[in-house]
Amino acid sequence: MIATTYHTYADLLTDGGRLAATEWGAHPAGCASLAEAVAATLRHDPEAIILRAVRGDEALRGLAPAGLAA
């Protein structure tokens, strides 16, 4: 199952624009969890502010300006 994180950046928080989506696919040991997807997004782009993470019917919502952290 694919987990998707939706993020923005500090200088874009106030513009109300769309969030960038990053999909994290399943790995050999099983499905990517929401925590793994959040951690992978932050490893890939430490400046990202993750405001939402979704996997199937599971969802996490981060609050601006901090967002979700691993």
GIBEL-V899730 format. One line per field, one symbol per residue. phi: phi as a letter, one per 30 degrees, with the letter a starting at -180 (. if undefined). psi: psi as a letter, one per 30 degrees, with the letter a starting at -180 (. if undefined). A space follows every 10 residues. Layout:
# GIBEL-V899730
phi->???
psi->???
This chain:
# GIBEL-V899730
phi->.ccbcbbbbe dceddiddcd cbccddcedk dddddddddd ddddbdddcd cabbbicdab bccdcdidbd
psi->kkkkkklale fgeffgalkk kkkjlklefa kkleeeeeee eeeeiffkjj fkkkjbgkkk klkkfeakl.
